[in-house]
């Protein structure tokens, strides 16, 4: 483990998450963000495996069938779902910060 100094705009951090009321709360939040990022990268690397050409062609064929049969997600729907997911994660993080 090492110690790193970072510059955080306190006003922006508080606008992003009103529960970040002091530098201690901001420090805990920043540490959790970094820890989560590192954990997600390690998890991804461990499970990453290349697709074979047969697997890639099968995925393309399935996507084409799904599209032809009307089973697909519209980009706007996808973006709306993604925004809702991020908003929910923000709400959970805010609740977690308030509990600390």
C-alpha positions as CSV (number, residue, x, y, z in Angstrom):
1,X,0.0,0.0,0.0
2,X,1.2,3.5,-0.7
3,X,0.1,7.1,0.2
4,X,-0.9,9.4,-2.7
5,X,-1.8,13.0,-2.6
6,X,-4.6,14.1,-4.9
7,X,-6.3,17.5,-5.5
8,X,-10.1,17.4,-5.2
9,X,-12.4,20.4,-5.8
10,X,-14.4,20.3,-2.6
11,X,-17.3,22.4,-4.1
12,X,-17.6,20.1,-7.1
13,X,-17.4,17.0,-4.9
14,X,-20.2,18.3,-2.7
15,X,-22.4,19.2,-5.7
16,X,-21.9,15.7,-7.0
17,X,-22.7,14.2,-3.6
18,X,-24.2,16.5,-0.9
19,X,-23.3,14.1,1.9
20,X,-19.6,14.8,1.4
21,X,-19.7,17.4,4.1
22,X,-16.1,17.5,5.1
23,X,-12.6,16.4,3.9
24,X,-12.8,13.2,5.9
25,X,-16.0,12.1,4.1
26,X,-14.4,13.1,0.7
27,X,-11.3,11.1,1.5
28,X,-13.3,8.0,2.4
29,X,-15.4,8.4,-0.8
30,X,-12.2,8.8,-2.9
31,X,-10.6,5.7,-1.3
32,X,-13.8,3.7,-2.0
33,X,-13.9,4.8,-5.6
34,X,-10.3,3.8,-6.1
35,X,-10.7,0.4,-4.3
36,X,-13.8,-0.4,-6.4
37,X,-12.1,0.5,-9.6
38,X,-9.1,-1.7,-8.8
39,X,-11.4,-4.6,-7.8
40,X,-13.4,-4.3,-11.0
41,X,-10.2,-4.3,-13.1
42,X,-8.8,-7.3,-11.4
43,X,-12.1,-9.1,-11.7
44,X,-12.4,-8.3,-15.4
45,X,-8.8,-9.4,-16.2
46,X,-9.3,-12.8,-14.5
47,X,-12.5,-13.6,-16.5
48,X,-11.3,-12.3,-19.8
49,X,-10.9,-14.9,-22.6
50,X,-10.7,-14.4,-26.3
51,X,-13.6,-15.6,-28.5
52,X,-13.0,-18.1,-31.2
53,X,-14.1,-17.2,-34.8
54,X,-16.9,-19.7,-34.5
55,X,-18.1,-18.0,-31.3
56,X,-17.9,-14.6,-32.9
57,X,-19.8,-15.8,-36.0
58,X,-22.5,-17.4,-33.8
59,X,-22.9,-14.2,-31.8
60,X,-23.3,-12.2,-35.1
61,X,-25.8,-14.7,-36.4
62,X,-27.8,-14.5,-33.2
63,X,-27.8,-10.7,-33.3
64,X,-29.0,-10.7,-36.9
65,X,-31.8,-13.2,-36.1
66,X,-32.9,-11.2,-33.0
67,X,-32.9,-8.0,-35.1
68,X,-34.9,-9.6,-37.9
69,X,-37.4,-10.9,-35.3
70,X,-37.7,-7.5,-33.6
71,X,-35.9,-8.6,-30.5
72,X,-33.5,-5.7,-29.9
73,X,-33.0,-2.7,-27.6
74,X,-33.3,0.7,-29.0
75,X,-30.3,3.0,-28.3
76,X,-32.4,5.5,-26.5
77,X,-33.9,2.8,-24.3
78,X,-30.4,1.5,-23.6
79,X,-29.2,4.9,-22.6
80,X,-32.2,5.5,-20.4
81,X,-31.6,2.2,-18.6
82,X,-28.0,3.0,-18.2
83,X,-28.8,6.5,-16.7
84,X,-31.3,4.8,-14.3
85,X,-28.7,2.3,-13.3
86,X,-26.1,5.0,-12.6
87,X,-28.7,7.1,-10.7
88,X,-29.6,4.1,-8.5
89,X,-25.9,3.5,-7.8
90,X,-25.5,7.1,-6.8
91,X,-28.5,6.8,-4.5
92,X,-27.0,3.7,-2.9
93,X,-23.6,5.4,-2.5
94,X,-25.3,8.5,-1.0
95,X,-27.2,6.3,1.5
96,X,-24.0,4.5,2.3
97,X,-22.2,7.8,2.9
98,X,-25.0,9.0,5.1
99,X,-24.7,5.9,7.2
100,X,-21.0,6.5,7.9
